[in-house]
Amino acid sequence: MQGAVLEDVEAEVWVLPTGRLAFDREMAMAGLLSAEEQARAARFAFERDRRDYRFAHGLLRLLLSAAAPRDPRDWRFRPGPGGKPELQPGQADRLYFNISHTRGCVACLVGRRPAIGVDVESRDRRTAAEVGRRLFAPSEVAQLEHPVESERWDRFFRIWTLKEAYLKGSGIGLRMPLDSFAFDLDPFRLTFTPAVDDDPSTWHFEQRQLPEGFIVAVSQREPAGPPSLRWRLLQDLPDR
């Protein structure tokens, strides 16, 4: 793989649109997966979802091996607190990850601190605004009220990916109601209801929108200030 992973930063997020990748690239990624992962991929109803799963989990194994010397096929995982996947003990020191995939794009985040999360979504989904009105905090619902439909979709996906990245980074998952915390986009701010025991000042967020129509958000907990994060936007799979 070109360039060492986590050589001079605390975290890296690798984003890969998969729609144009050839079949042989998918099969190469599938060959890195465990039997359990291959079985999970096979359970997806649609082939395009199976493809994205294979690319996401194969890319993750390549990145972990670029950060710590180990054959990509040898990595073993387990559910951590709250069900968030983590490495089984004894494989690598201070190496953590999170992955996300949507139809046509995958994102893999690796870092040196455990509280990290990533979410990628396609902006093509047309149910965005209605979902936001049912699930978001009141201040977020107010931000969706815009006369231009495309702007409503854009705001929804910006908020949605930030929420998902926070839930994944914290390890809480969907056990926390989506209206118990809120993101303001302009100016950017994270707030919690009194029932939530967390400090928004300890979290760092970044977000990118891709020309292909995808949006990616990353979360990291860092009490001492913003951590260093490198973005890798790929056109093809990295060399092993």
N, C-alpha and C positions, 0 to 999 in steps of 0.2 A: 504494500500500500504506500502510495506517495505521501511523505510527510508523517512524522510521528504524531500519534493521537495523545492529547493532554501533555505535550512536551513543555509548553510554557503558559498554559491556561488552566483554569480550574474546571472548565466544562466546554464541551463542543456539541453542537447540534448539526447533524447531517441530514439534509433534505433531498429526496430523490423522487422526481416524477417518474412513474413507471409505465405510462401508456405506450411509449415508443420503444421500450426495451425488448430485445429479441427473445424468442423462446429458449434459446440455449443459455441465456443469462439467467432466466428463471430456473432452469434445471440445475445450473451451477449452484444457485442459492439453496434449492431444495436439497441438494446433496450434503449441505452443511448441517441440516436440521436433525434433531433427535427423532426417534420413532414417535414419541408423544407429540412433538410439534407437527410432524407430517400428518399424523392422525387428526389433529385439530384443524390443519389446513384443509384436509379432505372433507370436513364436516360443513364447510361453507357451501351454501346452495349454488352460488354463481362462481364461474371460473375466474372472473376478474377479481373477486374477493379472495379467492385462493391464491392468485398471483401476488396480490399486495401483501398478504400474510407471509408468504415465502420470502419476498424481497425484504420485508421489514425485519424478520427474524434472522435471515441470512446476513443482512447488512450489520445487524447488531453483533453477531458473532465475529465478523471481520473487524469491527471497531474495537471490541474487547481484546482481541488478539493483537491489534496494533498498539494497544495501551499496556498490555501485559503479555509476556511471551507464553503462548499456549496455542495448541492447534484449535482452530475455530470449532471443530466438531466436539471438542472435549469440555466445553463449558456446560455447567449444570446449574439449574435454577430451582428456586423454591418460593412459595408465597411468604412474604414478610408480614409485618404488622399491618392490619387492615386489608390483607390480601395483595398488597403491592409486590410484584415480582422482584426478587433480588438474587444475587449469586449465593450458591451454597458455600458454607464456611470453608476457609482454607485455600481458596482458589486464587485470590488476589487481595492485596491490602488496599483499602480506601479506593475502591472502584465501584461505582454505582451507575445505574442506567434507567432510562424510561423510553418507551417507544409508542408510536401512534401511527395508524394508517387509515386512510380513507380511499375511496375508489380513485385510483390514478396517482396516488402520492403516498410516500412513507416518510417518517421522520424518526431519527434515532438520536437520543441524548445520552452522552456518557459524561461522568464527572467524578470529582474527588470528594463530594459531600453527598449525604444520602437524600436530603430534601430537595429533589429536582423533579420536574415534570414537564412534559411536552404534549401538545395537542395539535393536530393538523386536520383541517376541514376543507371541503369544497364549497365554494360560494354559490354553486348551482342549485342547492336545495331551496325549494320555493315555499316551504312551510315555516321559514325562519321567524318572521314577525309574530305569527300566532303562537308559536312555541314560547317565544320570549315573553309575551303578554301573560301566559299562564304560569311561567316558572320563575321569572326574574324578580329581583327586588324592585319596589316602586320607583326608585331613582333611575334604575336601568330601563324600566318600561317607558319612563318619560323620555329617555334618550332615543327610543325607537320611533317617537312621534315626529316624523319628518314628511313633508309633502312629496318628496322624490322617493319612489319605491326602491331604486337601486341603493340609495343612501340608507334606507331602513335595513336592507339586507346586509350592507357593509357593517353597520353598527352592531347588528345582531351577532354576526360572526366574529367581530372583534371581541365583544363581551363574552360570547360563548367559549371561544378558545382560551381566553384568559381564565375563565372560571374552571374549565376542564384542566388546564395546566396547574392551577392552584390546588384543586382537589387531588390530582395525581402526585404533585410534589409533596403535599402534606401527608399523603398516605391515607387520607380520610375516605376518599371515594365518594360515592353518592349517598353515604350515610348522613352527610350534612345537607340540609335543604338548600337549594340554590338561591333562595331569597334571604338567607341568613348572612350573606356577604354580598358586597356590591362593588362594581368598578365604574368609576366616572372616567370618561375618555378625554374630556377637554375642560380643565386640565386633568391629567391622569392621576387617579387616586383610588386606593382600596380601603374600604371600610367594612366593619363587622357590626352585627347586632350585639347588644349586651350579653346575650347568651353564649357567644363564641369566645373561647379563651385562646386568643392569638393576638399577635402584635403585627399590624401591617407594615411597620417600619423595618421589620426583619426580612421582608420579602423583596426580591428583585424580579422584574418581569421585562421580557423583550418580545417583540412581535414583528413578523415580516409578512408581506403579501407578495405572492409570486405571480408573474405574468400569466401562468397557465390557469389561474383562477383559484389557487389554493391560498390559505392563510394559516400561519404557524405561530403559536405562542409558546414561550418557555418560562418556567418559574424556577427560582432558586432561593433557598433560605440562607441568608448571610447576615448575622447580627452586627458584624463589624463594618458593613458597607457593601456597595455593589461588587459582586464577584466578577472575575474575568470570564468572558464567554466568547467563543469563536463560532461563527456561522460558516457552514460548508454547503453551498448550493450546487448540487451535482447534476450533470447531464447524463452520466452513465455510472455504472458501478465502479468503485475504486479497484485498482490492481491489488492483488493479494501480496 
